[in-house]
Amino acid sequence: MEELFELIKKRRSIRKYSKEPVKKEDVLKIIEAGSWAPSASNNQPWRFIVITDRELIRNIGGQCTYFSLNNFVKEASLIVVMYTERKHRWTNIDCGMCAQNMMLEAYSLGIGSCFIGAYRERKVKEILNLPQAFKIVGIITFGYISEKPLAPSRIPAEELVKWEKYSKENSLHIRKATFRSGMLSLVSRFFMQRKK
Ligand SMILES: Cc1cc2nc3c(=O)[nH]c(=O)nc-3n(C[C@H](O)[C@H](O)[C@H](O)COP(=O)(O)O)c2cc1C
């Protein structure tokens, strides 16, 4: 079980991939790992469009790019668009759990991934012929790992916890730490991607 903890800690968002295509059997294994995630009433609201076509990947990548942010998406070997046909109260949580399973399984197979939350949903649906009534919950890029990013810092567990009842003690400190590490990683990514 310590192995699981190591895997969880070592997984990184990977934004640089080799050109090698991801094997179909690995794609299906990743999707299956996602399908074993818990979901409210075992609803399994997740559905996927798996994209390997370079032109299509470039098109979708364009709809995820804002200035230089997310311009790596067009270089991914594979993109998975996660959508749901009928959104209910727990859909985002269900799909989030599914996505984490997928990214951990991918990492264990040597495949890097990055969850993309910023995209022009309407345009992506148009490109993929996905009915506008459906909801895109997220996009995940995949590819064999071609970078070794440093781990963005985490707030130590003991600072996240209030035991038994809420108290205001330390709350401001945590809010500042969250803001600082969030801004830092966004700004550094912005400048690193501008260089490419
Ligand atoms: C809901 C969500 C949306 C995200 N959106 C993006 C995104 O649009 N572009 C990107 O490069 N990374 C995105 N990420 C990845 C985060 O930046 C990354 O998980 C975070 O910096 C922590 O790094 P780590 O995954 O290596 O631990 C997103 C992650 C989540 C969970």
The ligand as an SDF file (V2000), in Angstrom:
LIG
                    3D

 31 33  0  0  0  0  0  0  0  0999 V2000
   -9.6460   21.0760  -12.5400 C   0  0  0  0  0  0  0  0  0  0  0  0
   -8.2220   21.2450  -13.0280 C   0  0  0  0  0  0  0  0  0  0  0  0
   -7.9700   22.1160  -14.0790 C   0  0  0  0  0  0  0  0  0  0  0  0
   -6.6660   22.2470  -14.5730 C   0  0  0  0  0  0  0  0  0  0  0  0
   -6.4560   23.0220  -15.6800 N   0  0  0  0  0  0  0  0  0  0  0  0
   -5.2060   23.0830  -16.2160 C   0  0  0  0  0  0  0  0  0  0  0  0
   -5.0060   23.7910  -17.4350 C   0  0  0  0  0  0  0  0  0  0  0  0
   -5.9180   24.3180  -18.0450 O   0  0  0  0  0  0  0  0  0  0  0  0
   -3.7230   23.8470  -17.9090 N   0  0  0  0  0  0  0  0  0  0  0  0
   -2.6740   23.2170  -17.2780 C   0  0  0  0  0  0  0  0  0  0  0  0
   -1.5500   23.3090  -17.7850 O   0  0  0  0  0  0  0  0  0  0  0  0
   -2.8550   22.5380  -16.1190 N   0  0  0  0  0  0  0  0  0  0  0  0
   -4.0850   22.4420  -15.5800 C   0  0  0  0  0  0  0  0  0  0  0  0
   -4.3070   21.6970  -14.4510 N   0  0  0  0  0  0  0  0  0  0  0  0
   -3.1620   21.0060  -13.7830 C   0  0  0  0  0  0  0  0  0  0  0  0
   -2.7080   21.7640  -12.5350 C   0  0  0  0  0  0  0  0  0  0  0  0
   -2.0370   22.9530  -12.9100 O   0  0  0  0  0  0  0  0  0  0  0  0
   -1.7800   20.8610  -11.7020 C   0  0  0  0  0  0  0  0  0  0  0  0
   -2.4830   19.7160  -11.3130 O   0  0  0  0  0  0  0  0  0  0  0  0
   -1.2570   21.5720  -10.4500 C   0  0  0  0  0  0  0  0  0  0  0  0
   -0.4050   22.6420  -10.8120 O   0  0  0  0  0  0  0  0  0  0  0  0
   -0.4880   20.6240   -9.5310 C   0  0  0  0  0  0  0  0  0  0  0  0
    0.5930   20.0230  -10.2240 O   0  0  0  0  0  0  0  0  0  0  0  0
    0.7460   18.4210  -10.2870 P   0  0  0  0  0  0  0  0  0  0  0  0
   -0.4540   17.8840  -11.0230 O   0  0  0  0  0  0  0  0  0  0  0  0
    2.0260   18.1700  -11.0390 O   0  0  0  0  0  0  0  0  0  0  0  0
    0.8080   17.9270   -8.8890 O   0  0  0  0  0  0  0  0  0  0  0  0
   -5.5780   21.5400  -13.9500 C   0  0  0  0  0  0  0  0  0  0  0  0
   -5.8520   20.6700  -12.8810 C   0  0  0  0  0  0  0  0  0  0  0  0
   -7.1530   20.5020  -12.4420 C   0  0  0  0  0  0  0  0  0  0  0  0
   -7.4200   19.5120  -11.3280 C   0  0  0  0  0  0  0  0  0  0  0  0
  1  2  1  0
  2  3  1  0
  2 30  2  0
  3  4  2  0
  4  5  1  0
  4 28  1  0
  5  6  2  0
  6  7  1  0
  6 13  1  0
  7  8  2  0
  7  9  1  0
  9 10  1  0
 10 11  2  0
 10 12  1  0
 12 13  2  0
 13 14  1  0
 14 15  1  0
 14 28  1  0
 15 16  1  0
 16 17  1  0
 16 18  1  0
 18 19  1  0
 18 20  1  0
 20 21  1  0
 20 22  1  0
 22 23  1  0
 23 24  1  0
 24 25  2  0
 24 26  1  0
 24 27  1  0
 28 29  2  0
 29 30  1  0
 30 31  1  0
M  END
$$$$
